Every structure is written in C-alpha cells, then in structure tokens.
Amino acid sequence: MLGIVAAVLMFAVPAILIATMLYWIIRLGVKHGLRSYDAEKLEAQRQREESTQWTTRT
C-alpha cells in the first residue's frame, strides 16, 4: 500500500509542478502579448489622428 502511494506521489507531484509552470509561462506570455498588441494599436491610432490633423490644417 505504501509503495502505491509513493508511486502515485512520484508521478503526481512532478506532473502538478510542470503543469503549474506551464500555466504561468503561458499566462505571462499572453499578458505580455496583449500589452504589446494594445500598445501597437494605440500607437497606430495616434499616428492616424496626427495624419488627419495635418490634412485638415492645410
């Protein structure tokens, strides 16, 4: 009985640790990607506004 529990723990603990690490890596990667996407979108919007200001001034 103790051997079965030890075998399950030897399999479960590393699997849980790996799953947790992958979760955080993916979560942080998605968060960073969304920030980059939002920053690019905001920059493009600012450039469009600046270009329309120049065309309406002349």
PyMOL commands that place a pseudoatom at each C-alpha (Angstrom):
pseudoatom trace, name=CA, resn=MET, resi=1, chain=A, elem=C, hetatm=0, pos=[0.000, 0.000, 0.000]
pseudoatom trace, name=CA, resn=LEU, resi=2, chain=A, elem=C, hetatm=0, pos=[2.785, 2.419, 0.897]
pseudoatom trace, name=CA, resn=GLY, resi=3, chain=A, elem=C, hetatm=0, pos=[4.527, 1.584, -2.384]
pseudoatom trace, name=CA, resn=ILE, resi=4, chain=A, elem=C, hetatm=0, pos=[1.429, 2.505, -4.384]
pseudoatom trace, name=CA, resn=VAL, resi=5, chain=A, elem=C, hetatm=0, pos=[1.086, 5.825, -2.565]
pseudoatom trace, name=CA, resn=ALA, resi=6, chain=A, elem=C, hetatm=0, pos=[4.768, 6.580, -3.137]
pseudoatom trace, name=CA, resn=ALA, resi=7, chain=A, elem=C, hetatm=0, pos=[4.461, 5.704, -6.835]
pseudoatom trace, name=CA, resn=VAL, resi=8, chain=A, elem=C, hetatm=0, pos=[1.415, 7.937, -7.239]
pseudoatom trace, name=CA, resn=LEU, resi=9, chain=A, elem=C, hetatm=0, pos=[3.173, 10.795, -5.464]
pseudoatom trace, name=CA, resn=MET, resi=10, chain=A, elem=C, hetatm=0, pos=[6.307, 10.332, -7.580]
pseudoatom trace, name=CA, resn=PHE, resi=11, chain=A, elem=C, hetatm=0, pos=[4.160, 10.722, -10.683]
pseudoatom trace, name=CA, resn=ALA, resi=12, chain=A, elem=C, hetatm=0, pos=[1.646, 13.312, -9.450]
pseudoatom trace, name=CA, resn=VAL, resi=13, chain=A, elem=C, hetatm=0, pos=[3.972, 15.841, -7.808]
pseudoatom trace, name=CA, resn=PRO, resi=14, chain=A, elem=C, hetatm=0, pos=[6.220, 16.432, -10.865]
pseudoatom trace, name=CA, resn=ALA, resi=15, chain=A, elem=C, hetatm=0, pos=[3.152, 16.485, -13.146]
pseudoatom trace, name=CA, resn=ILE, resi=16, chain=A, elem=C, hetatm=0, pos=[1.495, 19.126, -10.968]
pseudoatom trace, name=CA, resn=LEU, resi=17, chain=A, elem=C, hetatm=0, pos=[4.691, 21.193, -10.823]
pseudoatom trace, name=CA, resn=ILE, resi=18, chain=A, elem=C, hetatm=0, pos=[5.154, 21.035, -14.599]
pseudoatom trace, name=CA, resn=ALA, resi=19, chain=A, elem=C, hetatm=0, pos=[1.504, 21.936, -15.205]
pseudoatom trace, name=CA, resn=THR, resi=20, chain=A, elem=C, hetatm=0, pos=[1.795, 24.891, -12.833]
pseudoatom trace, name=CA, resn=MET, resi=21, chain=A, elem=C, hetatm=0, pos=[4.964, 26.138, -14.519]
pseudoatom trace, name=CA, resn=LEU, resi=22, chain=A, elem=C, hetatm=0, pos=[3.415, 25.841, -17.981]
pseudoatom trace, name=CA, resn=TYR, resi=23, chain=A, elem=C, hetatm=0, pos=[0.302, 27.659, -16.795]
pseudoatom trace, name=CA, resn=TRP, resi=24, chain=A, elem=C, hetatm=0, pos=[2.354, 30.629, -15.548]
pseudoatom trace, name=CA, resn=ILE, resi=25, chain=A, elem=C, hetatm=0, pos=[4.572, 30.712, -18.628]
pseudoatom trace, name=CA, resn=ILE, resi=26, chain=A, elem=C, hetatm=0, pos=[1.552, 30.758, -20.929]
pseudoatom trace, name=CA, resn=ARG, resi=27, chain=A, elem=C, hetatm=0, pos=[-0.352, 33.218, -18.745]
pseudoatom trace, name=CA, resn=LEU, resi=28, chain=A, elem=C, hetatm=0, pos=[2.518, 35.694, -18.603]
pseudoatom trace, name=CA, resn=GLY, resi=29, chain=A, elem=C, hetatm=0, pos=[3.189, 35.274, -22.317]
pseudoatom trace, name=CA, resn=VAL, resi=30, chain=A, elem=C, hetatm=0, pos=[-0.418, 36.021, -23.196]
pseudoatom trace, name=CA, resn=LYS, resi=31, chain=A, elem=C, hetatm=0, pos=[-0.468, 39.010, -20.854]
pseudoatom trace, name=CA, resn=HIS, resi=32, chain=A, elem=C, hetatm=0, pos=[2.702, 40.391, -22.444]
pseudoatom trace, name=CA, resn=GLY, resi=33, chain=A, elem=C, hetatm=0, pos=[1.343, 39.729, -25.928]
pseudoatom trace, name=CA, resn=LEU, resi=34, chain=A, elem=C, hetatm=0, pos=[-1.895, 41.555, -25.181]
pseudoatom trace, name=CA, resn=ARG, resi=35, chain=A, elem=C, hetatm=0, pos=[0.010, 44.519, -23.786]
pseudoatom trace, name=CA, resn=SER, resi=36, chain=A, elem=C, hetatm=0, pos=[2.150, 44.676, -26.925]
pseudoatom trace, name=CA, resn=TYR, resi=37, chain=A, elem=C, hetatm=0, pos=[-0.931, 44.397, -29.129]
pseudoatom trace, name=CA, resn=ASP, resi=38, chain=A, elem=C, hetatm=0, pos=[-2.718, 47.182, -27.239]
pseudoatom trace, name=CA, resn=ALA, resi=39, chain=A, elem=C, hetatm=0, pos=[0.380, 49.386, -27.353]
pseudoatom trace, name=CA, resn=GLU, resi=40, chain=A, elem=C, hetatm=0, pos=[0.725, 48.911, -31.116]
pseudoatom trace, name=CA, resn=LYS, resi=41, chain=A, elem=C, hetatm=0, pos=[-2.967, 49.585, -31.657]
pseudoatom trace, name=CA, resn=LEU, resi=42, chain=A, elem=C, hetatm=0, pos=[-2.769, 52.774, -29.580]
pseudoatom trace, name=CA, resn=GLU, resi=43, chain=A, elem=C, hetatm=0, pos=[0.332, 53.948, -31.458]
pseudoatom trace, name=CA, resn=ALA, resi=44, chain=A, elem=C, hetatm=0, pos=[-1.345, 53.332, -34.816]
pseudoatom trace, name=CA, resn=GLN, resi=45, chain=A, elem=C, hetatm=0, pos=[-4.409, 55.238, -33.647]
pseudoatom trace, name=CA, resn=ARG, resi=46, chain=A, elem=C, hetatm=0, pos=[-2.238, 58.185, -32.559]
pseudoatom trace, name=CA, resn=GLN, resi=47, chain=A, elem=C, hetatm=0, pos=[-0.454, 58.210, -35.915]
pseudoatom trace, name=CA, resn=ARG, resi=48, chain=A, elem=C, hetatm=0, pos=[-3.780, 58.186, -37.760]
pseudoatom trace, name=CA, resn=GLU, resi=49, chain=A, elem=C, hetatm=0, pos=[-5.015, 61.102, -35.648]
pseudoatom trace, name=CA, resn=GLU, resi=50, chain=A, elem=C, hetatm=0, pos=[-1.817, 63.048, -36.305]
pseudoatom trace, name=CA, resn=SER, resi=51, chain=A, elem=C, hetatm=0, pos=[-2.046, 62.441, -40.045]
pseudoatom trace, name=CA, resn=THR, resi=52, chain=A, elem=C, hetatm=0, pos=[-5.671, 63.593, -40.146]
pseudoatom trace, name=CA, resn=GLN, resi=53, chain=A, elem=C, hetatm=0, pos=[-4.749, 66.718, -38.174]
pseudoatom trace, name=CA, resn=TRP, resi=54, chain=A, elem=C, hetatm=0, pos=[-2.139, 67.594, -40.793]
pseudoatom trace, name=CA, resn=THR, resi=55, chain=A, elem=C, hetatm=0, pos=[-4.555, 67.082, -43.666]
pseudoatom trace, name=CA, resn=THR, resi=56, chain=A, elem=C, hetatm=0, pos=[-7.301, 69.160, -42.039]
pseudoatom trace, name=CA, resn=ARG, resi=57, chain=A, elem=C, hetatm=0, pos=[-4.935, 72.065, -41.252]
pseudoatom trace, name=CA, resn=THR, resi=58, chain=A, elem=C, hetatm=0, pos=[-3.896, 72.712, -44.840]
for i in range(1, 58): cmd.bond("trace and resi %d" % i, "trace and resi %d" % (i + 1))
show_as sticks, trace
zoom trace
